[in-house]
Amino acid sequence: MTFSDFRHQYLVRFWSPIPALMALGVASAYYFAITHTFWAVTGEFTRWGGQIVRLFGANPDQWTYFKLIGLQGSVFTRVDGVMIIGMFLGALCTTLWANNFQLRQPISKRRVAQGLVGGIIAGFGARLAMGCNLAAFFTGIPMFSLHAWAFMLTTVAGAWVGVKLCLLPFLRTPLRVKAKASPLFADPATLKRRAALQSKLGLLVAALAIAFAAWRFDTSAVLGLAVVFGLFFGGVIERAQICFTSAARDLWTTGRTKIAYGILLGMIVACFGTFGAIALGVAPKIYWMGPNAVIGGFLFGIGIVLAGGCETGWMYRAMEGQVHFWVVGIGNVIGGTLLAYWWDELGGALATPYPKVNLLELLGPNTALLFSVAGLSLGLLLVYLNSRRFIVNRSVAA
């Protein structure tokens, strides 16, 4: 295989989501075993919000929520912080190598507002449930925390509501058709120069990422490895276009199954890896099984559909130059910070009075593992059966 063939096969073409998500499941288990925390992003985004409001004279260090999740240090000294930087850099590298970076403006002001509001709702719901599509879903279920099951099911239900809301006339964005194609894409010579430039920029970003990882290794091996994992996470989600919003929305709109299958299979793989890490003495992250998980998941499902992307979705799309998703990310930070501000009222009523249910303790280790794998396998069956109704409907329509 020539380098040109390799580049086209692995750096330009998008990857299949099923093996990509299974690889992410394996990597997330190793990440947990090494760093003793799960692959998560919205907690750190909320810390960013706390540090921003601190600049305006507030004292978020005294907020109960930040006493729970911690606000010490900076983005460069926290495991979650350096991992997220790695994710952004990894997604940007693969975007540039694929010649896929282009600044794309939102098609309407209405869409920008929808992205901001959806991002706020999703960020608020995620932090109410102590996680997002990662910490309270993809890595939460393999952590054997019962609250993650409630979050997953209510996220799917919330996505259905989000789909219905997006069909309302005032939220529909009118289709605009350009009269002619952009000269940038019409001129082969310009395209070739653009691809060469982006490839070189990708190498520059990769060099900066390696230097950043080496700098963090010099401080702590865990921080350095967190950067490396982040680079892997970001690169894979961009190349495979991993967006949990697509999986949840497609259940109700098109019946497409690949991402949903990949998510469930990735979690099955992660269950075994996480189970092994816990057996070796790494403590799992368990959160309250209360109304907060149900309400938070439902709000999160609505928010990600309104915004057009979940946390992983907006992160890689932002690195592809889609300005709309920069707005969604800002909304996520705002939503998480608002929840932190109101946590005393909401958490005291919806979360902290309820138990933290660890399935490993409730059912026993082996039974908990069997329960999780069986539940996710049932999810695969339900996704398949749901997709069949779309095939039947299309056949009837034909």
Backbone torsions as a table, in degrees:
resi	resn	phi	psi	omega
1	MET	NA	126.1	177.0
2	THR	-75.7	165.1	177.9
3	PHE	-61.6	-35.8	179.2
4	SER	-62.7	-41.9	177.8
5	ASP	-64.6	-43.5	179.3
6	PHE	-61.0	-46.0	-178.7
7	ARG	-61.5	-44.1	-179.0
8	HIS	-65.9	-39.6	-175.9
9	GLN	-72.6	-40.7	-170.1
10	TYR	-113.6	-20.5	-177.7
11	LEU	-109.0	-23.2	-179.0
12	VAL	-101.8	-50.1	179.3
13	ARG	-70.7	145.4	175.5
14	PHE	-73.8	152.0	-177.3
15	TRP	-91.3	157.4	175.5
16	SER	-67.9	131.2	-175.3
17	PRO	-69.3	-28.3	-175.3
18	ILE	-66.0	-57.3	177.0
19	PRO	-63.0	-31.5	178.9
20	ALA	-63.6	-44.5	-179.4
21	LEU	-69.9	-33.4	175.3
22	MET	-66.1	-39.3	175.8
23	ALA	-63.9	-38.5	177.0
24	LEU	-65.3	-35.4	176.3
25	GLY	-62.2	-44.2	177.5
26	VAL	-63.1	-47.6	-177.3
27	ALA	-63.6	-37.6	-179.6
28	SER	-65.5	-34.0	177.4
29	ALA	-67.7	-43.2	176.5
30	TYR	-64.2	-39.3	178.8
31	TYR	-59.7	-43.0	177.5
32	PHE	-63.2	-44.5	-177.9
33	ALA	-63.6	-35.1	-175.3
34	ILE	-85.7	-43.9	-174.2
35	THR	-95.4	-14.1	-178.2
36	HIS	65.8	24.0	171.9
37	THR	-141.8	166.7	-177.9
38	PHE	-95.1	163.1	175.7
39	TRP	-67.9	111.4	-174.8
40	ALA	-151.6	154.6	-177.6
41	VAL	-130.6	-35.8	-171.2
42	THR	-70.0	-27.1	175.3
43	GLY	-60.7	-43.1	179.1
44	GLU	-69.3	-38.5	176.5
45	PHE	-60.2	-37.0	177.9
46	THR	-67.5	-37.0	175.1
47	ARG	-62.7	-37.5	176.4
48	TRP	-59.5	-42.8	178.0
49	GLY	-61.6	-41.1	178.0
50	GLY	-61.7	-41.0	-179.9
51	GLN	-71.0	-29.6	176.9
52	ILE	-70.0	-46.0	-179.0
53	VAL	-67.4	-23.6	175.6
54	ARG	-62.9	-33.6	179.5
55	LEU	-65.0	-22.0	-178.5
56	PHE	-99.2	16.3	173.9
57	GLY	96.6	-3.2	178.4
58	ALA	-75.6	166.6	-179.7
59	ASN	-125.2	70.3	-176.1
60	PRO	-64.1	-18.6	179.1
61	ASP	-60.2	-23.4	-179.7
62	GLN	-92.6	-4.2	178.0
63	TRP	-72.1	138.6	-177.5
64	THR	-58.0	-39.0	-176.5
65	TYR	-62.4	-41.4	-179.4
66	PHE	-74.5	-20.7	171.6
67	LYS	-70.6	-27.4	177.8
68	LEU	-76.3	-47.5	-173.2
69	ILE	-98.6	-11.9	177.5
70	GLY	85.5	138.7	177.6
71	LEU	-131.4	15.1	-177.4
72	GLN	-74.5	154.8	175.2
73	GLY	74.6	-157.6	-179.5
74	SER	-134.6	177.5	179.1
75	VAL	-59.3	-24.1	-178.5
76	PHE	-86.7	-10.2	-178.0
77	THR	-116.1	-3.6	177.5
78	ARG	-99.8	142.1	179.8
79	VAL	-58.1	-49.2	179.6
80	ASP	-60.4	-38.5	-177.8
81	GLY	-62.7	-50.6	-177.5
82	VAL	-71.4	-31.1	177.2
83	MET	-63.8	-42.4	-179.7
84	ILE	-66.2	-39.8	174.8
85	ILE	-58.7	-42.2	176.5
86	GLY	-60.5	-40.1	178.7
87	MET	-61.6	-46.2	179.2
88	PHE	-61.4	-44.7	-179.6
89	LEU	-66.1	-40.4	178.9
90	GLY	-63.4	-44.2	178.9
91	ALA	-65.5	-38.1	179.5
92	LEU	-67.4	-40.0	178.0
93	CYS	-58.0	-53.6	-176.2
94	THR	-66.9	-32.6	176.2
95	THR	-62.6	-46.8	-179.2
96	LEU	-67.6	-41.8	179.3
97	TRP	-63.0	-29.6	178.6
98	ALA	-86.9	1.7	-176.8
99	ASN	57.7	41.9	-173.3
100	ASN	-112.1	4.4	179.6
101	PHE	-85.9	129.3	174.4
102	GLN	-159.3	130.5	176.1
103	LEU	-66.2	119.2	-179.7
104	ARG	-122.0	117.0	-177.3
105	GLN	-79.2	149.7	174.5
106	PRO	-59.1	146.6	-175.1
107	ILE	-77.7	-13.7	178.0
108	SER	-162.2	156.4	175.9
109	LYS	-64.2	-32.4	177.8
110	ARG	-60.9	-39.8	-179.9
111	ARG	-67.5	-36.7	177.2
112	VAL	-63.0	-46.8	179.5
113	ALA	-61.7	-40.3	179.5
114	GLN	-64.3	-40.1	178.2
115	GLY	-64.3	-41.0	179.9
116	LEU	-66.7	-48.7	-179.3
117	VAL	-63.8	-44.7	178.1
118	GLY	-61.1	-40.8	177.7
119	GLY	-63.2	-40.4	178.4
120	ILE	-64.0	-45.5	-179.7
121	ILE	-62.5	-44.1	-179.4
122	ALA	-65.2	-43.7	179.0
123	GLY	-63.9	-40.9	178.8
124	PHE	-63.9	-48.3	-179.7
125	GLY	-64.2	-40.4	-179.7
126	ALA	-60.4	-46.3	-177.6
127	ARG	-75.6	-26.8	173.4
128	LEU	-61.7	-38.5	179.8
129	ALA	-89.6	4.9	179.4
130	MET	64.4	35.0	177.3
131	GLY	171.2	174.9	-179.9
132	CYS	-127.0	-150.1	177.7
133	ASN	-66.0	-9.9	176.2
134	LEU	-100.2	-70.8	-171.4
135	ALA	-66.8	-30.3	179.6
136	ALA	-106.4	15.0	-176.0
137	PHE	-146.3	-83.9	-172.0
138	PHE	-63.7	-40.0	176.5
139	THR	-104.3	-10.6	179.6
140	GLY	-75.5	-43.2	178.5
141	ILE	-64.8	-45.1	174.9
142	PRO	-64.3	-13.7	176.0
143	MET	-82.7	-4.4	177.3
144	PHE	65.7	33.5	174.2
145	SER	-97.5	123.3	-174.9
146	LEU	-61.6	-30.4	-177.0
147	HIS	-61.2	-26.2	-178.4
148	ALA	-68.6	-32.6	176.3
149	TRP	-65.6	-42.9	177.5
150	ALA	-62.8	-41.6	180.0
151	PHE	-62.7	-44.2	-178.4
152	MET	-61.4	-48.8	-177.0
153	LEU	-65.6	-40.6	-178.8
154	THR	-76.5	-25.2	173.0
155	THR	-63.2	-43.4	178.0
156	VAL	-62.4	-42.2	177.8
157	ALA	-64.9	-42.6	178.0
158	GLY	-63.2	-34.6	177.8
159	ALA	-63.3	-36.5	176.5
160	TRP	-61.1	-44.7	177.7
161	VAL	-64.1	-40.9	178.5
162	GLY	-60.4	-40.5	177.0
163	VAL	-61.0	-44.8	-179.9
164	LYS	-63.2	-40.2	179.0
165	LEU	-64.4	-40.9	-178.7
166	CYS	-67.1	-18.0	178.1
167	LEU	-85.5	-7.1	177.9
168	LEU	-66.2	142.6	-174.4
169	PRO	-54.6	-40.3	-174.9
170	PHE	-73.9	-10.7	177.4
171	LEU	-102.8	-5.2	179.1
172	ARG	-79.2	132.1	-180.0
173	THR	-94.8	126.0	-179.5
174	PRO	-63.3	141.9	-179.3
175	LEU	-77.0	130.5	178.1
176	ARG	-117.1	128.3	-179.3
177	VAL	-111.1	124.8	178.6
178	LYS	-75.6	144.9	-177.0
179	ALA	-70.6	-33.4	-179.8
180	LYS	-147.8	159.2	-177.9
181	ALA	-73.4	155.0	178.0
182	SER	-66.7	138.2	177.6
183	PRO	-57.7	-26.9	-179.7
184	LEU	-57.0	-35.8	-176.9
185	PHE	-96.5	-8.0	-178.2
186	ALA	-89.9	-21.3	-174.4
187	ASP	-101.5	109.1	-178.4
188	PRO	-58.5	-36.7	-179.3
189	ALA	-65.9	-40.0	177.4
190	THR	-65.2	-40.6	178.0
191	LEU	-61.0	-41.7	-178.5
192	LYS	-65.6	-43.9	178.4
193	ARG	-64.2	-40.4	179.5
194	ARG	-62.8	-42.7	179.5
195	ALA	-64.0	-41.7	180.0
196	ALA	-64.6	-41.5	179.1
197	LEU	-63.3	-45.9	-178.9
198	GLN	-65.3	-35.2	177.6
199	SER	-62.5	-42.9	178.5
200	LYS	-66.8	-40.2	177.2
201	LEU	-63.8	-36.4	176.7
202	GLY	-61.4	-40.9	177.2
203	LEU	-65.3	-37.6	178.4
204	LEU	-64.6	-43.9	178.5
205	VAL	-63.3	-40.1	178.3
206	ALA	-61.9	-40.8	178.4
207	ALA	-64.0	-41.3	177.1
208	LEU	-64.0	-38.9	179.2
209	ALA	-64.3	-42.5	178.7
210	ILE	-64.2	-41.1	179.1
211	ALA	-64.7	-39.4	178.4
212	PHE	-64.2	-44.3	178.3
213	ALA	-61.6	-42.4	179.2
214	ALA	-63.1	-39.6	177.6
215	TRP	-61.7	-42.3	179.9
216	ARG	-72.6	-33.7	174.6
217	PHE	-60.8	-34.7	-178.4
218	ASP	-65.3	-26.6	177.4
219	THR	-88.1	-45.9	-175.6
220	SER	-158.7	134.4	177.3
221	ALA	-62.3	-36.1	-179.9
222	VAL	-64.7	-43.6	178.6
223	LEU	-63.5	-41.9	178.7
224	GLY	-62.7	-44.0	178.7
225	LEU	-67.1	-33.4	177.2
226	ALA	-61.6	-39.0	176.0
227	VAL	-62.7	-45.0	-179.1
228	VAL	-61.7	-45.3	177.2
229	PHE	-61.4	-41.3	179.0
230	GLY	-60.7	-41.7	176.8
231	LEU	-59.3	-42.5	178.6
232	PHE	-65.6	-48.9	-179.8
233	PHE	-56.8	-49.5	-176.8
234	GLY	-64.5	-42.3	179.6
235	GLY	-64.4	-41.8	-177.6
236	VAL	-69.2	-44.2	-178.0
237	ILE	-66.4	-30.7	177.8
238	GLU	-73.2	-46.5	-177.2
239	ARG	-67.8	-34.4	179.7
240	ALA	-94.7	-1.0	178.7
241	GLN	53.6	53.9	-176.2
242	ILE	-82.8	114.5	177.6
243	CYS	-139.8	116.8	-179.2
244	PHE	-66.1	-25.9	176.1
245	THR	-60.4	-44.2	179.1
246	SER	-59.5	-42.9	-179.6
247	ALA	-62.0	-47.3	-178.0
248	ALA	-69.7	-42.1	-178.4
249	ARG	-67.6	-39.3	-177.6
250	ASP	-65.8	-25.2	176.2
251	LEU	-58.2	-32.1	-175.1
252	TRP	-104.1	-10.4	-173.2
253	THR	-117.1	-49.5	-173.8
254	THR	-119.4	-21.2	-176.9
255	GLY	79.9	8.1	177.2
256	ARG	-66.4	144.3	-167.2
257	THR	-121.9	-13.8	-167.9
258	LYS	-58.2	-48.5	-177.0
259	ILE	-68.5	-39.9	178.4
260	ALA	-61.6	-44.6	176.3
261	TYR	-59.0	-45.9	-178.0
262	GLY	-61.7	-41.4	179.1
263	ILE	-61.0	-47.6	-177.8
264	LEU	-66.7	-42.6	178.0
265	LEU	-66.8	-37.4	176.7
266	GLY	-62.0	-39.3	178.2
267	MET	-69.0	-35.7	177.0
268	ILE	-61.8	-46.8	177.9
269	VAL	-60.1	-44.6	-178.6
270	ALA	-63.8	-32.4	179.1
271	CYS	-57.7	-44.5	-178.4
272	PHE	-68.0	-43.5	-180.0
273	GLY	-65.4	-43.7	179.6
274	THR	-66.2	-39.6	177.5
275	PHE	-56.9	-43.5	179.0
276	GLY	-64.8	-41.1	179.4
277	ALA	-64.1	-40.5	179.2
278	ILE	-65.5	-39.8	178.7
279	ALA	-62.5	-26.9	178.9
280	LEU	-86.1	-0.2	173.3
281	GLY	112.4	2.3	177.5
282	VAL	-80.5	126.0	-175.5
283	ALA	-76.1	130.3	178.5
284	PRO	-72.8	159.9	176.4
285	LYS	-95.9	110.4	-176.7
286	ILE	-117.7	134.0	-178.7
287	TYR	-125.3	173.3	-171.3
288	TRP	-64.3	132.1	173.3
289	MET	-94.8	77.9	-178.0
290	GLY	-130.4	-174.4	177.2
291	PRO	-57.4	-23.6	179.3
292	ASN	-59.9	-37.6	179.9
293	ALA	-68.8	-38.7	-179.1
294	VAL	-71.0	-51.9	-178.8
295	ILE	-65.9	-42.2	179.7
296	GLY	-62.0	-43.8	178.5
297	GLY	-63.7	-40.8	-179.7
298	PHE	-64.2	-45.7	177.9
299	LEU	-64.0	-39.9	179.8
300	PHE	-61.6	-44.1	179.7
301	GLY	-61.1	-43.4	177.2
302	ILE	-63.5	-47.1	-175.0
303	GLY	-62.0	-44.2	-175.7
304	ILE	-67.9	-32.6	177.8
305	VAL	-71.9	-43.3	177.1
306	LEU	-60.8	-42.0	-177.9
307	ALA	-73.8	-28.9	-177.8
308	GLY	93.9	4.3	179.3
309	GLY	-171.4	148.9	176.3
310	CYS	-88.1	-167.2	-178.2
311	GLU	-64.0	-49.7	178.4
312	THR	-65.2	-36.6	-178.5
313	GLY	-64.6	-48.9	-177.6
314	TRP	-70.3	-29.8	-178.0
315	MET	-64.8	-49.0	-177.2
316	TYR	-74.4	-31.9	178.8
317	ARG	-70.2	-33.1	175.3
318	ALA	-62.6	-38.1	178.5
319	MET	-72.8	-17.1	173.9
320	GLU	-83.4	-3.4	177.1
321	GLY	96.5	11.8	-179.5
322	GLN	-84.0	103.1	-172.4
323	VAL	-61.1	-32.9	178.8
324	HIS	-52.4	-39.2	-175.4
325	PHE	-80.3	-16.2	168.1
326	TRP	-64.3	-39.6	178.8
327	VAL	-65.8	-41.5	177.6
328	VAL	-59.9	-41.8	178.9
329	GLY	-63.0	-42.0	176.5
330	ILE	-60.9	-41.3	176.8
331	GLY	-60.3	-40.6	177.6
332	ASN	-58.6	-44.7	179.7
333	VAL	-63.8	-42.7	179.3
334	ILE	-63.4	-46.6	-178.6
335	GLY	-61.4	-44.2	178.1
336	GLY	-64.0	-38.2	-179.7
337	THR	-68.9	-38.6	176.9
338	LEU	-62.0	-41.6	178.1
339	LEU	-63.0	-41.4	178.5
340	ALA	-60.6	-39.1	-179.5
341	TYR	-66.1	-38.9	-176.7
342	TRP	-97.1	12.4	-173.9
343	TRP	-61.6	-38.6	-177.0
344	ASP	-56.5	-42.5	179.7
345	GLU	-74.8	-47.5	-175.2
346	LEU	-77.2	-47.8	-178.5
347	GLY	-63.9	-38.0	179.9
348	GLY	-66.0	-23.3	179.5
349	ALA	-99.8	-32.9	-169.1
350	LEU	-110.1	-15.2	-172.7
351	ALA	-125.0	-67.2	-168.4
352	THR	-63.3	-24.6	176.2
353	PRO	-72.0	-10.0	-173.6
354	TYR	-102.4	157.5	-174.8
355	PRO	-76.4	152.6	168.6
356	LYS	-90.0	109.1	-172.1
357	VAL	-96.9	110.5	176.5
358	ASN	-96.2	112.5	-177.1
359	LEU	-62.7	-28.3	178.0
360	LEU	-63.4	-36.3	178.1
361	GLU	-82.6	-36.6	-177.4
362	LEU	-70.2	-43.2	-174.1
363	LEU	-106.5	-15.1	-170.7
364	GLY	94.6	149.0	-173.5
365	PRO	-55.5	-53.2	-175.5
366	ASN	-66.2	-42.0	179.9
367	THR	-66.6	-36.9	178.3
368	ALA	-64.3	-41.5	177.9
369	LEU	-63.9	-44.4	178.8
370	LEU	-62.7	-42.3	179.4
371	PHE	-60.4	-44.8	-177.5
372	SER	-66.0	-46.3	-179.3
373	VAL	-65.4	-41.1	179.2
374	ALA	-65.1	-42.1	179.4
375	GLY	-63.4	-41.8	178.6
376	LEU	-70.0	-34.4	176.3
377	SER	-66.1	-39.0	174.6
378	LEU	-61.9	-38.3	176.3
379	GLY	-59.9	-41.2	176.6
380	LEU	-59.3	-43.1	179.4
381	LEU	-63.9	-43.0	-178.9
382	LEU	-65.7	-38.6	176.2
383	VAL	-61.7	-43.0	178.5
384	TYR	-62.5	-48.1	-178.8
385	LEU	-63.2	-37.0	178.0
386	ASN	-64.3	-39.5	-179.4
387	SER	-65.9	-27.8	-178.5
388	ARG	-65.0	-32.2	-178.2
389	ARG	-67.8	-27.5	177.2
390	PHE	-73.2	-36.4	176.5
391	ILE	-64.2	-42.9	178.8
392	VAL	-63.2	-43.7	-179.0
393	ASN	-63.6	-39.3	179.1
394	ARG	-68.4	-35.9	179.0
395	SER	-66.3	-41.0	178.9
396	VAL	-65.4	-41.3	-179.3
397	ALA	-65.3	-33.8	179.3
398	ALA	-70.7	NA	NA
